Amino acid sequence: QNINTLFSELKQHNAIPKEEQITEFKHLFSGVKVEKPITWIGKKSDLSYLFKQLVNEYKVLEIPKGKTIWDVVDACFVDKNGEPFGVNVLRKQKDPKKTLSDIKHFAYLMS
């Protein structure tokens, strides 16, 4: 239920394209390998901060042994051109200023 709500909110806030399907997004949270990466059309800093919140604050995403949060996010999301963001790019993102409260709200939906 929470995954559906989060997915819908991300679509409404133009972080994920309206035509994106929820299947792979659910796989991300269930431990099933994401076969077709999810397109992220929002800001890179929003994606980075959202997953920091989901992993560190709400503990709703388990990171496999030997991997980092950025390995997982980079394997599961691509930019609007279908290209991976890159582990270093995601790791170096600063916390968003304008959308900080929105992103915190999105992460809270999973608690």
Residue frames as qw, qx, qy, qz and C-alpha x, y, z in Angstrom:
[[0.000, 0.886, 0.463, 0.000, 0.00, 0.00, 0.00],
 [0.295, -0.824, 0.085, 0.475, 2.72, 2.46, 1.00],
 [0.444, -0.150, 0.584, 0.663, 4.71, 1.68, -2.14],
 [0.241, 0.624, 0.644, 0.372, 1.69, 2.50, -4.31],
 [0.131, -0.946, -0.253, 0.157, 1.19, 5.81, -2.49],
 [0.410, -0.621, 0.314, 0.590, 4.85, 6.77, -2.77],
 [0.423, 0.139, 0.664, 0.600, 4.89, 5.88, -6.47],
 [0.128, 0.794, 0.553, 0.217, 1.77, 7.98, -7.11],
 [0.251, -0.908, -0.065, 0.329, 3.19, 10.95, -5.20],
 [0.455, -0.392, 0.464, 0.651, 6.44, 10.81, -7.15],
 [0.327, 0.426, 0.666, 0.518, 4.48, 10.80, -10.40],
 [0.030, -0.905, -0.424, -0.023, 2.34, 13.74, -9.29],
 [0.292, -0.873, 0.135, 0.367, 5.46, 15.73, -8.44],
 [0.645, 0.742, -0.180, -0.033, 7.06, 14.96, -11.82],
 [0.350, -0.647, 0.675, 0.060, 9.91, 12.88, -10.40],
 [0.402, 0.008, 0.893, 0.205, 8.82, 9.79, -12.35],
 [0.232, 0.038, -0.517, -0.823, 7.09, 9.91, -15.77],
 [0.659, 0.038, 0.243, -0.711, 3.32, 9.43, -15.75],
 [0.838, 0.258, -0.347, -0.332, 3.64, 6.40, -18.06],
 [0.149, 0.427, -0.854, 0.257, 6.13, 4.58, -15.79],
 [0.788, -0.265, -0.481, -0.279, 4.82, 1.24, -14.49],
 [0.515, -0.693, 0.337, -0.374, 4.96, 0.35, -10.82],
 [0.988, -0.021, -0.154, 0.013, 6.23, -3.22, -11.23],
 [0.670, 0.342, -0.353, 0.556, 9.96, -2.44, -11.16],
 [0.161, -0.618, 0.295, -0.711, 9.45, 0.11, -8.38],
 [0.849, -0.395, 0.090, -0.339, 7.87, -2.62, -6.24],
 [0.920, 0.152, -0.257, 0.255, 10.77, -4.94, -7.07],
 [0.265, 0.618, -0.382, 0.634, 13.17, -2.36, -5.66],
 [0.411, -0.504, 0.407, -0.641, 11.55, -2.65, -2.23],
 [0.938, -0.148, 0.084, -0.302, 10.93, -6.41, -2.27],
 [0.522, -0.519, 0.650, 0.190, 14.47, -7.55, -2.98],
 [0.780, 0.410, 0.448, 0.148, 13.65, -8.73, -6.51],
 [0.434, -0.190, 0.354, 0.806, 16.18, -7.61, -9.12],
 [0.353, 0.757, 0.138, -0.533, 15.04, -4.56, -11.08],
 [0.682, 0.201, 0.570, 0.413, 15.29, -5.69, -14.70],
 [0.291, 0.658, 0.337, 0.607, 14.17, -2.46, -16.37],
 [0.310, -0.179, -0.355, 0.864, 15.50, 0.59, -14.51],
 [0.009, 0.826, 0.534, -0.178, 12.99, 3.22, -13.43],
 [0.351, 0.530, 0.144, 0.758, 13.22, 6.57, -15.20],
 [0.324, -0.670, -0.367, 0.558, 13.81, 9.49, -12.83],
 [0.326, 0.652, 0.295, 0.618, 12.97, 12.87, -14.36],
 [0.375, -0.918, -0.125, 0.005, 13.25, 14.87, -11.14],
 [0.077, 0.867, -0.454, 0.188, 16.41, 16.42, -9.76],
 [0.695, 0.211, -0.640, 0.249, 19.35, 14.15, -8.98],
 [0.015, 0.307, -0.601, 0.737, 19.56, 15.70, -5.52],
 [0.705, -0.175, 0.123, -0.677, 15.94, 14.69, -4.85],
 [0.899, 0.098, -0.412, -0.114, 16.64, 11.08, -5.83],
 [0.479, 0.305, -0.640, 0.518, 19.75, 10.98, -3.66],
 [0.221, -0.284, 0.479, -0.801, 18.06, 12.53, -0.63],
 [0.815, -0.121, -0.111, -0.555, 14.96, 10.33, -0.94],
 [0.880, 0.062, -0.468, 0.054, 17.04, 7.18, -0.74],
 [0.232, 0.320, -0.615, 0.682, 19.17, 8.51, 2.11],
 [0.508, -0.242, 0.285, -0.776, 15.91, 8.99, 3.99],
 [0.893, -0.011, -0.242, -0.380, 14.48, 5.59, 3.02],
 [0.773, 0.158, -0.552, 0.270, 17.62, 3.72, 4.07],
 [0.318, 0.224, -0.547, 0.741, 18.91, 5.74, 7.02],
 [0.324, -0.189, 0.301, -0.877, 15.77, 7.18, 8.60],
 [0.778, -0.011, 0.076, -0.623, 13.02, 4.71, 7.81],
 [0.288, -0.329, 0.899, 0.019, 15.03, 1.53, 7.15],
 [0.765, 0.356, 0.332, -0.422, 12.61, 0.40, 4.42],
 [0.753, 0.596, -0.274, -0.054, 15.24, -0.57, 1.90],
 [0.797, -0.456, 0.344, 0.194, 17.86, -3.17, 2.69],
 [0.339, 0.792, -0.476, -0.174, 21.22, -2.79, 1.01],
 [0.982, 0.075, -0.164, 0.059, 22.81, -6.12, -0.04],
 [0.685, -0.595, 0.253, 0.335, 26.09, -7.02, 1.63],
 [0.602, -0.086, 0.429, 0.668, 29.06, -5.62, -0.25],
 [0.214, 0.621, 0.450, 0.605, 26.97, -2.90, -1.93],
 [0.086, -0.191, -0.299, 0.931, 26.33, 0.74, -1.06],
 [0.332, 0.646, 0.499, -0.473, 23.09, 2.65, -1.22],
 [0.249, 0.689, -0.281, -0.620, 24.46, 4.33, -4.37],
 [0.057, -0.170, 0.922, 0.343, 25.17, 1.01, -6.09],
 [0.226, 0.435, 0.858, -0.152, 21.53, 0.06, -5.57],
 [0.270, 0.758, 0.240, -0.543, 20.07, 3.41, -6.66],
 [0.114, 0.587, -0.535, -0.597, 22.33, 3.57, -9.73],
 [0.090, -0.015, 0.962, 0.256, 21.30, 0.06, -10.78],
 [0.156, 0.522, 0.819, -0.179, 17.58, 0.81, -10.35],
 [0.200, 0.868, 0.268, -0.368, 17.22, 4.32, -11.81],
 [0.525, 0.185, 0.379, 0.739, 18.18, 6.04, -15.05],
 [0.033, 0.421, 0.069, -0.904, 17.87, 9.63, -16.19],
 [0.578, 0.573, 0.250, -0.525, 15.38, 10.89, -18.78],
 [0.453, 0.625, -0.529, -0.352, 17.78, 9.79, -21.55],
 [0.981, -0.009, -0.153, -0.121, 17.92, 6.24, -20.21],
 [0.531, 0.497, -0.532, 0.434, 21.47, 6.66, -18.90],
 [0.685, -0.464, -0.458, 0.326, 22.65, 5.64, -15.42],
 [0.167, -0.978, 0.021, -0.121, 23.44, 8.55, -13.09],
 [0.558, 0.456, -0.522, 0.457, 26.70, 7.04, -11.83],
 [0.685, -0.473, -0.482, 0.273, 27.52, 6.01, -8.29],
 [0.442, -0.135, -0.189, 0.866, 29.85, 8.98, -7.68],
 [0.118, -0.364, -0.258, -0.887, 27.35, 11.51, -9.04],
 [0.591, -0.571, -0.473, -0.318, 24.62, 10.20, -6.74],
 [0.688, -0.376, -0.409, 0.467, 26.89, 10.04, -3.71],
 [0.368, -0.036, -0.082, 0.925, 28.10, 13.63, -4.14],
 [0.136, -0.648, -0.458, -0.592, 24.65, 15.23, -4.37],
 [0.004, -0.100, 0.470, -0.877, 23.90, 17.92, -1.81],
 [0.101, 0.497, 0.802, -0.316, 20.59, 17.85, 0.04],
 [0.115, 0.573, 0.502, 0.637, 17.91, 19.69, -1.97],
 [0.044, -0.083, -0.344, 0.934, 16.85, 23.12, -0.72],
 [0.437, -0.017, -0.164, -0.884, 13.54, 23.85, -2.42],
 [0.756, -0.085, -0.485, -0.431, 12.15, 20.31, -2.30],
 [0.145, 0.281, -0.839, 0.443, 13.56, 19.10, 1.05],
 [0.471, 0.000, 0.560, -0.682, 10.20, 19.01, 2.85],
 [0.801, 0.271, -0.188, -0.500, 8.52, 17.25, -0.10],
 [0.583, 0.341, -0.736, 0.046, 11.20, 14.57, -0.20],
 [0.086, -0.185, 0.796, -0.569, 10.96, 14.05, 3.57],
 [0.673, 0.120, 0.269, -0.679, 7.21, 13.63, 3.14],
 [0.764, 0.331, -0.460, -0.310, 7.70, 11.07, 0.36],
 [0.356, 0.289, -0.842, 0.286, 10.08, 9.04, 2.53],
 [0.334, -0.100, 0.617, -0.706, 7.68, 9.27, 5.47],
 [0.767, 0.132, -0.157, -0.608, 4.99, 7.63, 3.33],
 [0.708, 0.216, -0.672, -0.020, 6.98, 4.40, 3.56],
 [0.013, -0.319, 0.744, -0.587, 7.17, 4.40, 7.37]]
